[in-house]
Amino acid sequence: MRENNDETLKDALQRFVNSKNVKPKVFQAKVSSLWPELMGPTIAGYTTEISLRRQVLYLRISSSSLRQELTYGKDKIVKLLNEELGEEYIRDVVIC
């Protein structure tokens, strides 16, 4: 029989992931792995760097025309990634 201070493995892992030190790293890994799937192979091919710092997604794009095009769709990118992450974590996208 379980004691009151016991918790399931799922709950313990969820609490661990939600800690301030781990959550940004987990989301960084998720965004990096989701990027080619969500944006397609062409955009992923021109993406040279993806980093997530302080809830801002930084993208380095090697094509200037694609960079300009993605700048117009920043709100859509934020919405799409937040839906995949399951919460409103990313606040902004910086494309350079």
C-alpha positions as CSV (number, residue, x, y, z in Angstrom):
1,M,0.0,0.0,0.0
2,R,1.3,3.5,-0.9
3,E,2.1,6.0,1.8
4,N,0.9,9.6,1.5
5,N,4.3,11.1,0.7
6,D,4.8,8.7,-2.3
7,E,4.3,9.9,-5.8
8,T,4.2,8.2,-9.1
9,L,7.2,8.2,-11.4
10,K,5.2,10.2,-13.9
11,D,4.5,12.9,-11.3
12,A,8.1,13.0,-10.1
13,L,9.5,13.3,-13.7
14,Q,6.9,16.0,-14.5
15,R,8.0,18.0,-11.4
16,F,11.7,17.5,-12.3
17,V,11.1,18.7,-15.9
18,N,9.2,21.8,-14.7
19,S,12.0,22.9,-12.5
20,K,13.6,26.2,-13.6
21,N,17.0,24.6,-14.5
22,V,15.7,21.7,-16.6
23,K,12.6,23.1,-18.5
24,P,14.5,25.4,-20.8
25,K,16.9,22.7,-21.8
26,V,14.0,20.2,-22.5
27,F,12.2,22.8,-24.6
28,Q,15.4,23.6,-26.5
29,A,15.8,20.0,-27.4
30,K,12.1,19.7,-28.4
31,V,12.2,22.7,-30.6
32,S,15.3,21.6,-32.3
33,S,13.8,18.2,-33.1
34,L,10.4,19.6,-34.1
35,W,11.8,22.3,-36.4
36,P,12.4,20.2,-39.5
37,E,9.1,18.3,-39.1
38,L,7.0,21.5,-38.7
39,M,8.8,23.8,-41.1
40,G,9.7,21.3,-43.8
41,P,13.1,20.1,-45.2
42,T,13.7,23.3,-47.3
43,I,13.4,25.7,-44.4
44,A,15.3,23.3,-42.1
45,G,18.1,23.1,-44.7
46,Y,18.6,26.9,-44.6
47,T,18.4,27.0,-40.8
48,T,22.0,27.0,-39.4
49,E,21.3,27.6,-35.7
50,I,18.3,27.2,-33.3
51,S,18.6,28.4,-29.7
52,L,16.0,29.2,-27.0
53,R,17.0,31.7,-24.3
54,R,14.7,33.3,-21.8
55,Q,11.6,32.2,-23.8
56,V,12.8,33.8,-27.0
57,L,13.6,31.6,-30.0
58,Y,16.7,32.7,-32.0
59,L,16.9,31.4,-35.5
60,R,19.9,31.8,-37.8
61,I,18.9,31.5,-41.5
62,S,21.4,31.4,-44.2
63,S,19.1,32.7,-47.0
64,S,18.3,36.4,-46.8
65,S,15.1,36.0,-48.8
66,L,13.9,33.2,-46.6
67,R,14.9,35.2,-43.5
68,Q,12.7,38.1,-44.7
69,E,9.8,35.7,-45.5
70,L,10.0,34.1,-42.0
71,T,10.0,37.5,-40.4
72,Y,6.5,38.1,-41.7
73,G,5.3,34.8,-40.1
74,K,6.9,35.1,-36.6
75,D,3.5,35.0,-34.9
76,K,2.6,31.9,-36.7
77,I,5.9,30.2,-35.8
78,V,5.4,31.1,-32.1
79,K,1.8,29.7,-32.1
80,L,2.8,26.5,-33.9
81,L,5.7,25.7,-31.6
82,N,3.8,26.6,-28.5
83,E,1.0,24.2,-29.6
84,E,3.6,21.4,-30.0
85,L,5.2,22.2,-26.6
86,G,1.8,22.1,-24.9
87,E,2.0,25.5,-23.3
88,E,2.6,29.2,-24.0
89,Y,6.4,29.1,-23.4
90,I,7.9,30.9,-26.4
91,R,7.1,34.6,-26.4
92,D,9.0,35.9,-29.4
93,V,11.2,34.8,-32.4
94,V,14.3,36.6,-33.5
95,I,15.5,35.8,-37.0
96,C,19.0,36.7,-38.0
